[in-house]
Each structure stands twice: as structure tokens, then as C-alpha cells.
Amino acid sequence: MRAVVQRVTSARVMIDDEVVGAIARGLLVLVGVGREDTRKVAETLAAKLVALRLFPSNRGHFDRSVSEIAGSVLLVSQFTLFGDCRRGRRPSFGRAADSEDARHVYEACVTAIRGKGVQVETGRFQADMAVESINDGPVTVLLDTDKTF
């Protein structure tokens, strides 16, 4: 799985001018599911997201996680994170999971985050969405379960 994680003061997902998911302070996570990804991988990513220290303490250091600040996660599926642009001008998505497998792994990630006591909002799987966010910092990190984190 691949994730673009942004610390936000607020974020929301809209479909046809309807808000389908919104959070205040927390993490906006754009997540892509690869062909080899499983529920276990989703649970590993969820644990990492909940424990990742991206929020400042009163000393100003990245000492606090989203769970420690009672923040929320807006998890948005984005298969384009597996776009391979090394050849030609159009991305290839051959390493992305097919939609049904990706849906199950994505939903496992949502369930695992909720199971750790963190509020999770989502977009709508396979929908054309508009994502709005107010980045805090800005702080943005990339996670890839194929690489050691």
C-alpha cells in the first residue's frame, strides 16, 4: 500500500457538491492498494498511521500522534498512487490492485483504524471526488508498505 499523509486543520471530500466525509484536525490520507496487498498489510498501515508522530507538543517537536491529540483521519482511496510514469506520457496502473480486491483491503484499513479508537471518515470508493484540505505546516509524508517504515 502507498499513502500520502498530510497533517491538516480540516479536510473534506465532496461528490456532486455533497460532503461525504469531513474532519477537523487530523490526517488526510490518500491511500493506494497494490496487487500484492492484503488485509494484514492494511492493518500494518493502519497501526503506523495511528502511531505516527506528526503533531507538535508544546515544545514544538513532532511528539504526538493523531490518537494522542484526539484527531481524526480522512482516508481517501486513490489508485493513481500506483501510476507508473517511467515510460511514455500516460501512467500505467498495472501494479494497482483490481477494484474488488482494493475495496476489501481499503475497508480493512478503515476498520483497523477505527479499532484503534480513532475516528475515520472516508470518501466513496471508485467515485469521482473533490478533496479539499487546509494543510497544517505543511506536513506531508509518504508511506509505502513495500519499503521498511
C-alpha positions in Angstrom: 0.0 0.0 0.0 1.1 3.5 -0.6 -0.1 6.6 1.3 0.3 10.3 1.1 -0.3 11.5 4.6 -0.9 15.2 5.3 -1.4 16.9 8.6 -4.5 19.1 8.3 -6.5 21.5 10.3 -9.5 20.4 8.3 -10.3 18.3 5.2 -13.4 17.1 3.4 -14.4 15.0 0.4 -17.3 16.1 -1.9 -19.2 14.3 -4.6 -21.5 16.4 -6.7 -21.5 19.2 -4.2 -22.4 16.9 -1.3 -20.0 16.5 1.6 -19.5 12.7 2.1 -16.6 12.9 4.6 -15.1 15.7 6.7 -12.7 16.1 9.6 -11.3 18.9 11.7 -7.7 18.5 13.0 -6.1 15.3 12.0 -4.7 13.4 9.0 -5.8 13.4 5.3 -4.6 10.1 3.9 -4.7 9.3 0.2 -4.2 5.6 0.0 -3.5 3.3 -2.9 -3.7 -0.5 -2.8 -1.3 -2.6 -4.8 -1.8 -6.1 -6.3 0.1 -7.8 -3.6 -1.6 -6.0 -0.7 -3.7 -7.9 1.9 -5.8 -7.2 5.0 -2.7 -7.8 7.1 -0.8 -5.1 5.1 -3.8 -2.8 5.7 -3.7 -3.5 9.4 0.0 -2.7 9.5 -0.5 0.6 7.6 -3.4 1.5 10.0 -1.2 0.9 13.0 1.5 3.1 11.5 -0.9 5.9 10.7 -2.4 5.9 14.2 1.0 6.0 15.9 2.8 8.3 13.5 4.1 11.3 15.4 3.3 14.3 13.2 1.8 16.7 15.7 3.7 19.1 17.8 3.9 19.0 21.6 4.0 22.3 23.4 7.8 22.2 22.8 7.2 22.3 19.1 8.6 18.8 18.3 6.8 16.1 16.4 5.9 14.2 19.6 2.2 13.4 19.3 0.2 11.1 17.1 -3.3 11.6 15.8 -4.7 9.4 18.5 -2.9 11.4 21.2 -4.4 14.7 20.0 -7.9 13.1 19.7 -7.7 13.9 16.0 -9.4 12.2 13.1 -8.4 10.5 9.8 -9.9 11.2 6.4 -9.0 8.1 4.4 -9.5 8.5 0.6 -8.8 5.7 -1.8 -6.6 6.7 -4.7 -5.4 4.0 -7.1 -3.4 6.6 -9.1 -0.7 6.4 -6.4 0.4 3.2 -8.2 0.7 5.1 -11.5 4.0 4.2 -13.3 5.2 7.2 -15.4 8.6 5.8 -16.3 7.6 5.1 -19.9 5.7 7.4 -22.3 3.4 10.2 -21.2 0.4 8.2 -19.8 0.7 6.4 -16.5 0.4 2.6 -16.4 -1.6 1.2 -13.5 -0.5 -2.4 -13.8 0.7 -2.6 -10.2 -2.6 -1.3 -8.7 -5.0 -3.9 -7.3 -8.2 -4.6 -9.2 -11.2 -2.7 -7.8 -12.8 -5.5 -5.8 -9.6 -6.6 -4.1 -8.7 -3.0 -3.5 -12.1 -2.3 -1.9 -11.6 -5.1 0.6 -8.1 -4.1 1.6 -9.1 -0.4 1.8 -12.1 -1.3 4.0 -9.8 -3.4 6.2 -7.6 -0.3 6.8 -10.7 1.8 7.7 -11.8 -0.9 10.2 -8.3 -1.3 11.7 -8.0 2.5 12.3 -11.4 2.6 13.9 -10.5 -0.4 16.0 -7.7 1.7 17.5 -10.1 4.3 18.7 -9.5 6.9 16.0 -12.5 8.5 14.2 -12.3 7.8 10.5 -14.2 9.5 7.7 -13.9 8.3 4.1 -14.7 9.3 0.5 -16.6 6.9 -1.7 -14.7 4.1 -3.3 -14.4 4.5 -7.1 -16.2 7.8 -7.2 -15.0 11.0 -8.8 -14.3 13.1 -5.7 -13.2 16.6 -4.9 -10.9 16.7 -1.9 -10.3 19.9 0.0 -7.9 20.4 2.8 -6.1 23.0 4.8 -2.7 21.7 5.3 -1.1 22.3 8.7 2.6 23.2 8.5 2.5 22.0 5.7 3.5 18.5 6.9 3.3 15.7 4.3 4.9 12.3 4.4 4.9 9.3 2.1 4.4 5.7 3.3 5.0 2.6 1.3 4.4 -0.8 2.8 6.9 -2.3 0.3 9.6 -0.3 1.9 10.6 -0.5 5.5 8.9 2.0 7.7 
